[in-house]
Amino acid sequence: MALQSSGAISFSDLQTEFGGSPPISLSEYYRNAGFVGGGAPNVPTSGALRMNKFFGGKAEIAITLASNASNQNILTLAQAQGYNASTDSTPIIVNINSGVIISGSGTHALTTGGLNANSDLTINISGEVNGFFGSTGSTPNGVGGSGGDALYVNTLTGGSGVIVVNVLSGGKLRGGGGGGGGGGQRGQHRFFDSKFNQCFSQYYYGSYGSTGSAGGYGQNGSSGGSGTYSPSAGTPYAQCIAQYASGGASGGAAGFAIRQNGRTVTLNNSGTVNGSAS
């Protein structure tokens, strides 16, 4: 709820919107002085304070993401509306509209940033927040890359701020899948000639192992396949073997739907959540 954009504003109106109790002093309602935060950016922090500066002011900052974007930082978006994390504990509400996709590209799709630890944060997801998929491991023996987090909560100590994430009907909150592991090293051995009863320097190679598949949203990637020996390379006597085939590398870990980093996040899910939310 916001204050009206015209007409008379009373002390009672200020108390109802921003808090406080009688006896009221207008100086209590400077911006960033305790009651009024970034939701009323026209209110000064000092000097003359007039009631018309409160027009349209509200006790929370509302952020609406209405078009596709990547690597969104809530602190940065709130600062654009006058939020000051050092002094401002204004509640923040983030709405991600239906049909909108917030994606990650090399980092978290959506991060809280270093908000004031006393600011309540509510995130309403009607669209999608998707972590990126991990890279495929190189062959031979390259480990698959980890998937990216959908929502990353910055670690903050102390404070009473509450974080609530509402995945609404049709909404999606999905950690990225881990990349597939690289295939195993191919086996090789030198040719053994029974006529001369010795090894020769010509090498016969098998095949590299197959690359593992990427995990789906919120799932680990699979390991690569094992390397093989050449199927028709003569008798591989022990003294002729130069290198053994190896197993494939492991797949990458899945990204988190919510990486809480020790903070408590209440998740209400009426849509789709893939990946850990802890």
C-alpha positions, -999 to 999 in steps of 0.1 A, spaced: 0 0 0 13 34 -8 4 69 2 -18 90 -21 -2 110 -49 -21 142 -41 -42 158 -14 -36 161 23 -14 136 41 -18 135 79 5 123 107 -18 94 111 -13 85 74 25 84 80 22 62 110 -2 38 92 22 34 63 56 36 79 51 29 116 57 48 148 35 59 176 23 92 193 36 116 202 48 120 166 77 142 155 80 149 118 118 146 121 113 109 128 103 105 92 134 117 74 145 90 49 169 65 64 163 78 99 144 47 111 109 46 97 112 57 61 135 39 36 140 36 -1 103 31 -8 99 69 -4 128 82 -25 116 119 -26 117 122 12 149 141 22 174 128 47 178 163 63 166 199 60 131 210 52 106 182 54 72 188 38 42 165 35 41 166 -3 75 148 -3 56 117 9 33 115 -21 34 80 -35 57 68 -7 54 33 6 68 11 33 84 -14 9 103 -14 -23 85 -33 -51 107 -46 -80 90 -61 -110 109 -81 -136 88 -79 -167 112 -90 -194 139 -117 -199 172 -110 -182 203 -128 -168 224 -125 -137 201 -102 -117 212 -87 -84 183 -77 -61 205 -52 -41 214 -34 -74 178 -33 -84 167 -19 -50 195 7 -50 180 21 -82 149 29 -62 168 47 -34 176 17 -11 207 21 11 218 -12 26 239 5 53 209 23 69 177 11 52 158 -19 65 128 -13 41 111 -46 31 117 -56 -6 92 -74 -28 104 -89 -61 78 -100 -87 89 -121 -117 60 -120 -142 46 -149 -160 64 -157 -192 96 -140 -180 129 -160 -178 157 -150 -155 188 -171 -164 223 -174 -153 253 -169 -175 285 -180 -157 271 -170 -123 238 -171 -104 206 -164 -122 193 -143 -93 212 -132 -62 201 -112 -32 233 -92 -29 243 -77 4 209 -65 16 205 -50 50 201 -80 74 169 -65 88 152 -61 54 124 -86 48 126 -101 13 97 -117 -6 102 -132 -41 71 -141 -61 79 -163 -91 53 -166 -118 79 -169 -146 112 -189 -145 145 -186 -127 170 -210 -142 206 -218 -133 230 -224 -162 242 -259 -173 277 -270 -164 303 -275 -191 311 -309 -206 343 -324 -193 371 -327 -219 383 -361 -231 402 -378 -217 393 -377 -180 379 -341 -177 355 -337 -149 321 -321 -159 314 -286 -148 290 -277 -120 256 -263 -128 247 -228 -117 224 -218 -89 189 -203 -96 188 -182 -64 219 -174 -44 214 -159 -9 243 -138 3 256 -146 37 246 -120 63 252 -122 100 226 -110 126 195 -91 117 158 -101 118 151 -100 80 128 -128 68 132 -143 33 102 -159 17 102 -174 -18 68 -181 -34 69 -203 -66 34 -196 -79 14 -218 -102 32 -221 -135 64 -207 -120 97 -225 -121 128 -223 -99 155 -246 -113 192 -252 -106 213 -259 -136 223 -294 -145 258 -307 -141 279 -312 -172 287 -347 -184 321 -362 -175 348 -367 -202 355 -402 -215 383 -423 -202 418 -426 -216 421 -450 -245 443 -480 -239 474 -487 -259 500 -514 -262 529 -523 -284 527 -551 -309 541 -585 -298 556 -607 -324 557 -643 -314 582 -652 -342 608 -630 -326 593 -633 -291 596 -596 -284 577 -563 -284 579 -539 -313 576 -501 -312 544 -499 -332 514 -489 -310 478 -501 -312 452 -479 -297 417 -485 -285 390 -458 -282 384 -430 -258 354 -435 -236 321 -419 -244 313 -385 -229 288 -385 -201 254 -368 -206 245 -335 -189 220 -337 -160 186 -322 -163 176 -292 -143 188 -298 -107 205 -331 -115 242 -342 -116 258 -349 -149 267 -386 -156 302 -400 -157 320 -406 -190 325 -441 -203 357 -461 -199 384 -462 -226 390 -494 -245 419 -514 -260 422 -520 -297 403 -552 -304 429 -566 -328 463 -555 -317 480 -588 -311 486 -604 -278 490 -577 -251 516 -593 -230 523 -574 -198 558 -564 -209 543 -548 -240 516 -527 -224 525 -490 -223 493 -475 -208 461 -490 -195 427 -478 -204 410 -457 -177 375 -451 -165 356 -420 -175 356 -388 -154 328 -379 -131 299 -356 -141 295 -321 -126 274 -314 -96 239 -299 -100 233 -262 -92 210 -253 -63 174 -241 -67 182 -220 -36 216 -218 -20 208 -205 14 244 -200 28 233 -205 63 203 -182 62 167 -195 66 145 -193 35 108 -202 36 99 -219 3 62 -221 -8 59 -241 -39 29 -243 -61 49 -247 -93 82 -265 -102 114 -266 -81 144 -286 -93 175 -289 -72 184 -285 -36 168 -256 -17 191 -257 14 
